[in-house]
Amino acid sequence: MEGYAAILATVLIWSTPSLFQFYLNRFYDPWAQNFYRYSVACLAVIPFLFFGSRRGSERIDRRSIAACLIPTLPNVVHQVSQNVALFHMGPGVYAIFIRSSVLFSTLLALIFFPEERWIIRQWRFQAGTLLGLAGAAGVLWFQPGQAGGTIAFRGIAIAFTASFCWALYSVLVKRPSARLGPIRSFAMISFLTSAFLLPLTLAFGSIGTPLRAGGQVNVILIISAVTCISLAHVLYYVAIRKVGVALAQTLQLLCPAGAVALSALFFGERLTSAQIWSAVLLLLGAFLAMRVKPDETPAKAEGL
């Protein structure tokens, strides 16, 4: 029951990030919003770095920091680009489109991890990739732009950048996670992400935004940071340990449904019929790509 409760809580929480960010875009620029959100999240999880050290886990040294630094860079790009993307589309549409990162993650894993290249031979992966990419393109192509036509190419490019960088982060975090453990590696990455976002905010954003935004807005920012970044990651790792990676990942496909419903309730966002069908293709493609069977090994393929 613990594992199912954890994954249900994760699905509910991860249905809301794009809604929080869409709302906060009215008060915070993308640089400042991400710096403060990650700084709060960092404060919430940083004790895990020292907790793990006391339990005999691997110590934090230069090699550990360097390992965490590599996935931090695409994470910074993802965090900023997703906020900018929400100026071009609603939170529900973005929540659907970001599921395309599942496909990018698999493709990138084929490049970085040779032991996983057998996946590309499976029909589920091939069909899922084609369906998912077609659906992802459709979700954005049929998104009405501000002038009433289709969304501007700039918005599409930014959304693809956000999805690709999230996929790149997801793949590159595999090694530091194996080295330090998932929670401790996330604590280090959240610290490094905040450190990178500080000079970027000073250069391109407004570091004094919290003083102008008001107490209610800042409380919402803190809630989004603690729940969507810190708590959700911890719960997700608990769910993976209790119910397995496959089920935990598959149930994440429910997040867009929650995001669309909440966005319609709070922001009046509506999807066109073409976007709904595109969303079905995208989620079906992601589901198929995630259902590849590890027992269909390369050895079988070599015997053909």
C-alpha positions in Angstrom: 0.0 0.0 0.0 2.9 2.3 0.7 4.1 2.2 -2.8 0.7 2.8 -4.4 0.0 5.7 -2.0 3.4 7.2 -3.0 2.8 6.9 -6.7 -0.8 8.3 -6.4 0.6 11.3 -4.5 3.3 11.8 -7.1 0.8 11.7 -9.9 -1.4 14.3 -8.1 1.6 16.6 -7.4 3.1 16.3 -10.8 -0.2 17.3 -12.4 0.3 20.8 -11.0 3.9 22.2 -11.9 2.9 23.8 -15.2 -0.1 25.4 -13.5 2.0 26.9 -10.7 4.6 28.2 -13.3 1.9 29.6 -15.6 0.4 31.5 -12.6 3.8 32.7 -11.3 4.8 33.9 -14.8 2.5 36.9 -14.1 4.8 38.1 -11.3 8.2 36.4 -11.8 10.5 36.5 -14.8 11.6 32.9 -15.8 15.1 33.4 -14.4 14.0 34.6 -11.0 11.1 32.2 -10.7 13.4 29.2 -11.2 16.2 30.5 -9.0 13.8 31.0 -6.1 11.9 27.8 -6.6 15.1 25.7 -6.8 16.6 27.6 -3.8 13.6 26.7 -1.7 13.7 23.1 -2.9 17.4 22.9 -2.2 16.9 24.0 1.4 14.3 21.3 1.8 16.5 18.4 0.6 20.0 19.5 1.4 20.0 17.7 4.8 19.9 14.4 2.8 23.5 15.0 1.7 24.7 14.8 5.3 22.2 12.1 6.3 23.6 9.7 3.7 27.2 10.4 4.7 26.5 9.4 8.3 24.9 6.1 7.1 28.1 5.1 5.4 27.1 6.0 1.8 29.8 7.3 -0.6 31.2 10.6 0.5 30.7 13.8 -1.4 34.0 14.6 -3.2 35.1 16.3 -6.3 34.2 13.3 -8.5 30.7 13.2 -7.1 30.2 16.9 -7.7 31.6 16.6 -11.2 29.2 13.7 -11.9 26.2 15.8 -10.7 27.4 18.9 -12.6 26.9 17.2 -16.0 23.1 16.7 -15.7 22.7 20.0 -14.0 23.5 22.0 -17.2 20.5 20.6 -19.2 18.3 20.9 -16.1 19.0 24.6 -16.0 18.1 25.0 -19.7 15.0 22.9 -19.1 13.8 24.9 -16.1 14.1 28.3 -17.9 12.8 27.1 -21.3 9.7 25.5 -19.8 8.7 28.8 -18.2 9.2 30.7 -21.5 7.2 28.0 -23.3 4.2 28.8 -21.0 4.0 32.3 -22.5 3.1 30.5 -25.8 0.7 27.8 -24.6 -1.5 26.9 -21.7 -0.4 24.6 -18.8 -2.5 21.7 -20.0 -1.0 21.7 -23.4 2.5 21.9 -22.0 1.8 19.1 -19.6 0.7 16.9 -22.5 3.6 17.8 -24.7 6.3 17.3 -22.1 5.5 13.6 -22.1 7.4 13.5 -25.4 10.5 13.6 -23.2 9.9 9.8 -22.6 10.7 9.2 -26.3 13.7 11.5 -26.3 15.0 9.9 -23.1 14.9 6.5 -24.8 16.6 7.7 -27.9 19.4 9.4 -25.8 19.8 6.3 -23.7 20.6 4.4 -26.9 23.5 6.9 -27.5 24.9 7.1 -24.0 24.3 3.5 -22.8 25.3 0.8 -25.4 23.8 -1.9 -23.2 20.4 -0.5 -23.9 20.6 -0.4 -27.7 18.7 -3.7 -28.0 15.6 -1.6 -27.3 15.6 -0.1 -30.8 14.9 -3.5 -32.4 11.5 -3.8 -30.6 8.3 -3.0 -32.5 6.8 -1.3 -29.4 9.6 1.2 -29.3 9.5 1.9 -33.1 5.7 2.3 -33.2 5.7 4.3 -30.0 8.3 6.7 -31.2 6.5 7.4 -34.5 3.1 7.8 -32.8 4.5 9.9 -30.0 6.4 12.3 -32.2 3.4 12.7 -34.5 1.2 13.4 -31.4 3.7 15.8 -29.9 3.9 17.8 -33.2 0.1 17.8 -33.4 -0.5 19.1 -29.9 1.6 22.2 -30.6 0.7 22.6 -34.3 -3.0 22.8 -33.5 -2.5 25.1 -30.5 -4.1 28.5 -31.2 -1.6 31.3 -31.1 -2.1 34.8 -29.6 -3.1 36.2 -33.0 -5.7 33.4 -33.6 -3.6 31.3 -36.0 -1.3 28.4 -35.1 1.3 28.9 -32.4 4.5 30.8 -33.5 7.5 28.7 -34.5 9.4 30.3 -31.7 7.0 28.8 -29.1 7.3 25.3 -30.7 11.1 25.5 -30.7 11.2 26.5 -27.0 8.8 23.7 -26.1 10.9 21.1 -27.9 14.0 22.5 -26.2 12.4 22.1 -22.8 11.3 18.5 -23.6 14.7 17.5 -25.1 16.7 19.0 -22.2 14.5 17.3 -19.6 15.1 14.0 -21.5 18.8 14.7 -21.6 18.8 15.4 -17.8 16.9 12.2 -17.1 19.5 10.2 -19.0 22.6 11.9 -17.6 21.4 11.7 -14.0 21.6 7.9 -14.2 25.3 7.7 -13.3 25.4 10.2 -10.3 22.2 8.6 -9.0 23.9 5.2 -9.0 26.9 6.7 -7.3 25.2 8.7 -4.5 21.7 7.3 -4.5 18.7 9.1 -6.0 17.8 11.4 -3.2 21.4 12.5 -2.4 22.2 13.1 -6.1 19.0 15.2 -6.4 20.0 17.2 -3.4 23.4 18.0 -4.9 21.8 18.7 -8.3 19.3 21.1 -6.8 22.1 22.9 -5.0 24.1 23.2 -8.3 21.1 24.3 -10.3 20.4 27.1 -7.8 24.1 28.1 -8.0 23.9 28.4 -11.8 20.6 30.2 -11.8 21.8 32.9 -9.4 24.2 34.7 -11.8 21.8 34.2 -14.7 19.1 35.9 -12.6 21.4 38.7 -11.7 22.3 39.2 -15.4 18.9 38.7 -17.1 16.2 38.6 -14.4 15.1 40.6 -11.4 16.6 39.3 -8.2 14.3 41.6 -6.1 11.1 40.2 -7.5 9.9 38.6 -4.1 9.9 42.1 -2.5 7.4 43.3 -5.2 5.4 40.1 -5.7 3.6 40.1 -2.4 3.2 37.6 0.4 0.5 35.4 -1.3 2.5 35.0 -4.5 5.6 34.1 -2.6 3.8 31.5 -0.5 2.5 29.9 -3.7 6.0 29.8 -5.0 7.3 28.2 -1.8 4.4 25.6 -1.9 5.2 24.8 -5.5 8.9 24.3 -4.8 8.5 22.1 -1.7 5.7 19.9 -3.3 6.5 19.8 -7.0 10.3 19.6 -6.7 11.3 18.3 -3.3 8.4 16.2 -2.0 7.4 14.7 -5.4 11.0 13.5 -6.1 11.2 11.8 -2.7 7.8 10.1 -3.1 8.7 9.1 -6.7 11.8 7.3 -5.4 9.8 5.6 -2.7 7.3 4.5 -5.4 10.1 3.1 -7.6 11.4 1.1 -4.7 8.0 -0.3 -3.7 6.2 -0.9 -7.0 9.0 -0.8 -9.6 10.1 1.6 -12.3 7.8 0.3 -15.1 4.5 0.9 -13.1 5.7 4.1 -11.6 6.6 5.5 -15.1 3.4 4.3 -16.7 1.2 5.9 -14.1 3.0 9.2 -14.7 1.0 9.3 -18.0 -2.0 10.2 -15.9 -0.4 13.6 -15.0 -1.5 15.4 -18.2 -5.2 14.5 -17.6 -5.0 16.1 -14.2 -3.2 19.1 -15.5 -5.8 19.6 -18.3 -8.7 19.3 -15.9 -7.1 21.8 -13.4 -6.1 24.2 -16.1 -9.7 24.2 -17.4 -11.0 24.9 -13.9 -8.6 27.7 -12.9 -7.5 29.2 -16.2 -10.4 28.3 -18.6 -8.0 26.5 -21.0 -9.7 24.3 -23.6 -8.2 21.9 -26.1 -9.3 21.7 -29.7 -10.5 18.3 -31.0 -7.4 18.0 -33.1 -5.2 18.6 -30.0 -7.2 15.9 -28.1 -6.6 13.3 -30.8 -2.9 14.4 -31.0 -2.6 14.0 -27.2 -4.0 10.5 -27.5 -1.4 9.6 -30.1 1.4 11.1 -27.9 0.4 9.3 -24.7 -0.2 6.0 -26.6 3.2 6.3 -28.2 4.9 7.1 -24.8 3.1 4.1 -23.3 4.3 1.7 -26.1 7.9 3.0 -25.8 7.9 2.4 -22.1 6.5 -1.2 -22.5 9.6 -2.6 -24.1 10.5 -6.0 -22.7 14.0 -6.5 -21.2 13.7 -10.2 -21.7 13.8 -9.7 -25.5 17.5 -9.6 -25.4 20.1 -8.9 -28.0 21.1 -12.5 -27.8 17.7 -13.4 -29.4 18.2 -10.9 -32.1 21.7 -12.2 -32.9 20.2 -15.7 -33.4 17.9 -14.5 -36.2 
